[in-house]
């Protein structure tokens, strides 16, 4: 696969990933393309040997937090512009 995949953890705790996944390990990665040139993707879930290493729920929670932050920021900007 000629694609760079990335994951962001709000806790910034990546230690478990680096312990479980080693170079040359065979993993199944579910991801979403997020650019037009298709060279970068957001990891949604990672599985290794039938075990889920990163659950899709983590991705959904992160996305939900970002949406709420955007909505609050948008409402705040709207309120300030009306004054």
Secondary structure by P-SEA (a helix, b strand, c coil): ccbbbbbbbccccaaaaaaaccccbbbbbbbbbccccccbbbbcbbbccccccccaaaaaaaaaaaaaaaaaaaaaaaaaaac
